[in-house]
Amino acid sequence: MQITAIGIDLAKNVFQVHGVDKAGKQCLRKQVKRDQMASFFANLQPCLIGMEACGSAHFWARKLEAMGHTVKLMAPQFVKPYVKTNKNDAADAEAICEAVQRSNMRFVPIKDVEQQAILAVHRARQGFVKARTAQGNQIRGMLAEFGLIIPKGLGFVRERVPLLLDEAGEELPGAFKILIMRLLEQLKELDRQVSELEVQIQAWHRSNALSKRLEKIPGIGPITASALIASVGDAKNFKNGRQLAAWLGLVPKQHSTGGKANLLGISKRGDTYLRTLLIHGARAVIRYAEGKPKQDWLHHLLGRRNKNVAAVALANKNARIAWALLARDVEFRADFAVA
């Protein structure tokens, strides 16, 4: 009996495997340990394999595809409706096997090694930035307890903390001064880590032709461009630019019924990091555009909506432009107009 489709519930050490034949009848149901996965699937005839897009999914997808199998990754929320009974590994694997065979299922593009590597750098940078912000807030909070107020912003923390400590003189205990200076040194170390990772990202960006192409879009710089290239991969996996914008969570949520459309705020689905970069880039464009005499699409929008709505709309537009540049293999033109 030949297996045609397999669902794998990924785990750290023990994976659950569920397989069916052409008629949809169960013919495989077993647990496979991590060190047995490669040999187990190497001995199977090529078939369709489904997995949830979670930790280590892209690694196993590449490895199984190298053995001749067809691998599809799916978002976990699209698999959940196919779970028939109480949640357990066997039920999850069966649901994955059922979901991967659906013709209308949405799949996640498989990332290659280079994409995963640069995304890891992005995630590390994001973690350092978050830790740096927390460190700055901790310093400001501790000094506020002693009546020393520093305005918001890391720049003020770096500049004013040494001056405030000198001006305070003997009013502050020596142990507290030593602690604040220790925290300030830690803040500088986090600054250095962020700067070094940004240099690494920019070097990757300069070596990638597609990333440099996206950089020409107003509101998209080296960090956003490299993150888009590494996350999206082949833009042709998306039918159009709106699908990419929806994948990033930049389109309205719907709560429609009875033929009446009711659109809400943006869905915020997909990659929060990418969406944040695009919206921050749009805010920079809006800030630069203020006071300019040009009568373009953005200025007309700002005349009708507030800046937050305009920023999301511009981020949505930039995502669609990015898809067009990648899918159609063209360069960005600021004067482009549809004929």
C-alpha positions as CSV (number, residue, x, y, z in Angstrom):
1,M,0.0,0.0,0.0
2,Q,1.6,3.3,-1.1
3,I,1.5,6.3,1.1
4,T,0.4,9.4,-0.7
5,A,0.2,12.0,2.1
6,I,1.8,12.4,5.5
7,G,1.2,14.8,8.4
8,I,4.1,15.4,10.8
9,D,3.5,16.9,14.2
10,L,6.9,18.4,15.0
11,A,8.5,18.4,18.4
12,K,11.8,18.6,20.2
13,N,12.6,14.9,20.4
14,V,9.7,12.6,19.4
15,F,7.6,13.4,16.3
16,Q,4.2,12.0,15.5
17,V,3.6,10.8,11.9
18,H,0.3,10.1,10.3
19,G,0.0,8.8,6.7
20,V,-2.8,7.9,4.3
21,D,-3.1,6.2,0.9
22,K,-4.7,7.5,-2.3
23,A,-8.2,6.6,-1.0
24,G,-7.6,8.5,2.2
25,K,-7.4,5.4,4.4
26,Q,-5.0,5.5,7.3
27,C,-1.9,3.3,6.7
28,L,0.7,4.9,8.9
29,R,0.5,6.1,12.5
30,K,3.6,6.0,14.6
31,Q,6.1,8.0,16.7
32,V,9.6,8.7,15.2
33,K,12.5,10.0,17.3
34,R,14.6,12.9,16.0
35,D,17.6,10.8,15.2
36,Q,15.4,8.3,13.2
37,M,13.6,10.9,11.1
38,A,16.2,11.1,8.2
39,S,16.5,7.3,7.8
40,F,12.7,6.8,8.1
41,F,11.7,9.2,5.3
42,A,14.7,8.2,3.1
43,N,13.2,4.7,2.9
44,L,9.7,6.0,1.9
45,Q,8.5,6.6,-1.7
46,P,8.2,10.3,-2.5
47,C,4.9,11.7,-1.2
48,L,3.2,14.9,0.0
49,I,4.3,15.9,3.5
50,G,2.5,18.6,5.6
51,M,3.9,20.3,8.7
52,E,2.9,23.3,10.7
53,A,5.2,26.4,10.3
54,C,6.8,26.3,13.7
55,G,10.3,25.8,15.2
56,S,12.6,23.7,13.0
57,A,9.9,23.4,10.3
58,H,12.0,25.1,7.6
59,F,15.0,22.9,8.4
60,W,13.0,19.6,8.1
61,A,11.2,20.9,5.0
62,R,14.6,21.4,3.2
63,K,15.9,18.1,4.4
64,L,12.8,16.1,3.3
65,E,12.6,17.9,-0.1
66,A,16.2,16.9,-0.7
67,M,15.0,13.3,-0.4
68,G,12.4,13.8,-3.2
69,H,9.3,14.5,-1.1
70,T,6.9,17.4,-1.7
71,V,6.7,19.4,1.6
72,K,4.1,22.0,2.4
73,L,4.1,24.3,5.5
74,M,0.9,25.7,7.0
75,A,0.1,28.2,9.6
76,P,-1.1,26.4,12.8
77,Q,-4.4,28.4,12.9
78,F,-5.4,26.9,9.5
79,V,-4.8,23.3,10.8
80,K,-6.7,23.7,14.0
81,P,-10.2,23.3,12.5
82,Y,-9.2,19.8,11.2
83,V,-8.6,18.4,14.7
84,K,-11.5,16.0,15.3
85,T,-11.2,15.3,19.0
86,N,-9.2,16.3,22.0
87,K,-5.8,17.7,21.3
88,N,-2.9,15.3,21.4
89,D,0.1,14.6,19.1
90,A,-1.7,11.9,17.1
91,A,-4.8,14.0,16.5
92,D,-2.6,16.9,15.5
93,A,-0.7,14.8,13.0
94,E,-3.9,13.5,11.5
95,A,-5.3,17.0,11.2
96,I,-2.1,18.2,9.5
97,C,-2.4,15.2,7.0
98,E,-6.0,16.2,6.3
99,A,-5.3,19.9,5.9
100,V,-2.3,19.5,3.6
101,Q,-4.5,17.8,1.0
102,R,-7.0,20.6,0.8
103,S,-6.9,22.4,-2.6
104,N,-7.8,25.8,-1.0
105,M,-5.2,25.6,1.8
106,R,-2.8,28.5,2.2
107,F,0.8,27.5,2.5
108,V,3.9,29.2,3.9
109,P,6.9,29.6,1.6
110,I,9.9,27.5,2.7
111,K,12.9,29.6,3.6
112,D,16.5,28.7,2.5
113,V,19.5,28.7,4.8
114,E,20.6,32.2,3.8
115,Q,17.1,33.7,4.5
116,Q,17.0,32.0,7.9
117,A,20.5,33.3,8.8
118,I,19.8,36.9,8.1
119,L,16.5,36.7,9.8
120,A,18.3,35.4,12.9
121,V,20.5,38.5,12.8
122,H,17.3,40.6,12.6
123,R,15.8,38.8,15.6
124,A,18.9,39.2,17.6
125,R,19.0,42.9,16.8
126,Q,15.4,43.2,17.8
127,G,16.1,41.6,21.1
128,F,19.0,43.9,21.8
129,V,16.9,47.0,20.9
130,K,14.2,45.8,23.3
131,A,16.8,45.2,26.1
132,R,18.4,48.6,25.4
133,T,15.0,50.4,25.8
134,A,14.3,48.5,29.0
135,Q,17.8,49.4,30.4
136,G,17.3,53.1,29.6
137,N,13.9,53.1,31.3
138,Q,15.3,51.3,34.3
139,I,18.0,54.0,34.7
140,R,15.4,56.8,34.3
141,G,13.1,55.2,36.9
142,M,15.9,54.7,39.5
143,L,17.1,58.3,39.2
144,A,13.5,59.6,39.4
145,E,13.2,57.9,42.8
146,F,15.9,60.4,43.9
147,G,14.3,63.4,42.3
148,L,16.6,63.4,39.2
149,I,14.4,63.6,36.1
150,I,15.6,62.7,32.7
151,P,13.4,63.3,29.5
152,K,12.3,60.4,27.4
153,G,14.9,59.2,24.9
154,L,18.0,57.1,25.1
155,G,20.1,60.1,23.9
156,F,19.1,62.1,27.0
157,V,20.1,59.1,29.2
158,R,23.6,58.8,27.7
159,E,24.2,62.6,27.9
160,R,22.7,63.7,31.2
161,V,23.3,60.8,33.6
162,P,27.0,61.5,34.2
163,L,26.2,65.2,34.6
164,L,23.4,64.6,37.0
165,L,25.6,62.3,39.1
166,D,28.3,65.0,39.3
167,E,25.9,67.7,40.2
168,A,24.2,65.6,42.9
169,G,27.6,65.3,44.7
170,E,27.3,63.9,48.2
171,E,23.5,63.9,48.1
172,L,23.6,60.4,46.5
173,P,25.1,57.4,48.2
174,G,28.3,56.1,46.6
175,A,26.8,52.6,46.1
176,F,23.9,54.1,44.1
177,K,26.3,56.1,41.9
178,I,28.4,53.0,41.2
179,L,25.2,51.0,40.3
180,I,24.0,53.7,37.9
181,M,27.4,53.9,36.2
182,R,27.3,50.1,35.9
183,L,23.9,50.2,34.2
184,L,25.1,53.0,31.9
185,E,28.0,50.9,30.8
186,Q,25.6,48.0,30.1
187,L,23.5,50.5,28.0
188,K,26.6,51.4,26.0
189,E,27.4,47.7,25.5
190,L,23.8,47.1,24.1
191,D,24.4,50.1,21.8
192,R,27.5,48.5,20.5
193,Q,25.8,45.2,19.9
194,V,23.0,46.8,18.0
195,S,25.4,48.9,15.9
196,E,27.5,45.8,15.0
197,L,24.4,43.8,14.0
198,E,23.2,46.7,11.9
199,V,26.5,46.8,10.1
200,Q,26.1,43.1,9.4
201,I,22.6,43.6,8.0
202,Q,23.7,46.4,5.8
203,A,26.6,44.3,4.4
204,W,24.1,41.6,3.5
205,H,21.8,44.2,2.0
206,R,24.6,45.6,-0.3
207,S,25.4,42.1,-1.5
208,N,21.7,41.3,-2.5
209,A,20.4,42.9,-5.7
210,L,16.7,42.4,-4.7
211,S,17.2,44.0,-1.4
212,K,18.9,47.0,-3.0
213,R,16.0,47.3,-5.4
214,L,13.5,47.6,-2.5
215,E,15.6,50.3,-0.9
216,K,14.6,52.7,-3.6
217,I,11.0,52.8,-2.3
218,P,10.5,55.8,0.0
219,G,10.0,54.5,3.5
220,I,12.0,51.4,3.0
221,G,15.7,51.3,4.1
222,P,18.3,48.6,4.3
223,I,16.9,47.0,7.4
224,T,13.3,46.8,6.1
225,A,14.4,45.8,2.6
226,S,16.6,42.9,3.9
227,A,13.9,41.7,6.3
228,L,11.3,41.7,3.5
229,I,13.6,39.7,1.1
230,A,14.4,37.2,3.8
231,S,10.8,36.8,5.0
232,V,9.0,36.9,1.7
233,G,11.4,34.9,-0.4
234,D,9.8,34.3,-3.8
235,A,7.2,37.0,-4.3
236,K,5.4,34.9,-6.9
237,N,4.1,32.7,-4.0
238,F,1.6,35.5,-3.5
239,K,-1.0,36.0,-6.2
240,N,-0.9,39.8,-6.0
241,G,0.3,42.7,-3.9
242,R,-2.9,42.7,-1.8
243,Q,-2.2,39.1,-0.7
244,L,1.3,40.2,0.5
245,A,-0.2,43.2,2.4
246,A,-2.8,40.9,3.9
247,W,-0.1,38.4,4.9
248,L,1.6,41.3,6.8
249,G,-1.6,42.3,8.5
250,L,-2.0,45.6,6.8
251,V,-5.5,45.2,5.5
252,P,-8.8,45.7,7.4
253,K,-10.5,43.0,9.5
254,Q,-14.0,42.2,8.5
255,H,-17.1,41.5,10.5
256,S,-19.7,41.3,7.7
257,T,-23.0,39.6,7.6
258,G,-26.3,39.8,5.7
259,G,-24.6,41.4,2.7
260,K,-23.5,44.4,4.7
261,A,-19.7,45.0,4.7
262,N,-18.3,46.1,8.1
263,L,-14.6,46.9,8.0
264,L,-12.6,47.3,11.2
265,G,-9.0,48.2,12.0
266,I,-6.1,46.4,10.4
267,S,-6.0,42.6,11.1
268,K,-2.4,42.6,12.6
269,R,-1.9,39.1,11.3
270,G,1.5,37.8,10.1
271,D,4.9,39.1,11.0
272,T,4.7,41.8,13.6
273,Y,8.4,42.8,13.1
274,L,7.9,43.4,9.3
275,R,4.7,45.3,9.9
276,T,6.4,47.5,12.5
277,L,9.3,48.3,10.2
278,L,7.0,49.3,7.3
279,I,4.8,51.5,9.5
280,H,7.8,53.2,11.0
281,G,9.2,53.8,7.6
282,A,5.9,55.3,6.5
283,R,5.9,57.6,9.5
284,A,9.3,58.9,8.4
285,V,8.0,59.7,5.0
286,I,5.0,61.5,6.4
287,R,7.2,63.5,8.7
288,Y,9.4,64.5,5.8
289,A,6.4,65.3,3.6
290,E,4.9,67.8,6.1
291,G,5.1,71.3,4.8
292,K,6.0,70.3,1.3
293,P,3.9,72.0,-1.5
294,K,3.5,68.8,-3.5
295,Q,-0.1,67.7,-4.3
296,D,0.3,64.0,-4.4
297,W,-1.6,61.0,-3.1
298,L,-0.1,61.2,0.3
299,H,-0.9,64.9,0.8
300,H,-4.5,64.3,-0.3
301,L,-4.8,61.4,2.2
302,L,-3.3,63.5,5.0
303,G,-5.9,66.1,4.3
304,R,-8.7,63.6,4.9
305,R,-7.3,61.2,7.6
306,N,-5.1,61.4,10.6
307,K,-1.4,60.5,10.5
308,N,-1.8,57.0,12.0
309,V,-4.3,56.0,9.3
310,A,-2.1,57.6,6.6
311,A,1.0,55.7,7.9
312,V,-0.8,52.3,7.7
313,A,-2.1,53.2,4.3
314,L,1.4,54.1,3.0
315,A,2.8,50.9,4.6
316,N,0.2,48.9,2.7
317,K,1.1,50.7,-0.5
318,N,4.8,50.1,0.0
319,A,4.1,46.4,0.6
320,R,2.2,46.2,-2.7
321,I,5.0,48.1,-4.5
322,A,7.6,45.7,-3.1
323,W,5.6,42.8,-4.4
324,A,5.4,44.3,-7.9
325,L,9.1,45.0,-8.0
326,L,10.0,41.4,-6.9
327,A,7.3,39.5,-8.8
328,R,7.7,41.4,-12.1
329,D,11.5,41.9,-11.9
330,V,11.4,45.6,-12.4
331,E,13.1,48.7,-10.9
332,F,11.3,51.3,-8.8
333,R,10.2,54.5,-10.7
334,A,8.9,57.4,-8.7
335,D,7.2,58.8,-11.8
336,F,5.5,55.5,-12.7
337,A,1.8,55.7,-13.8
338,V,-0.6,53.1,-15.0
339,A,-1.3,53.6,-18.7
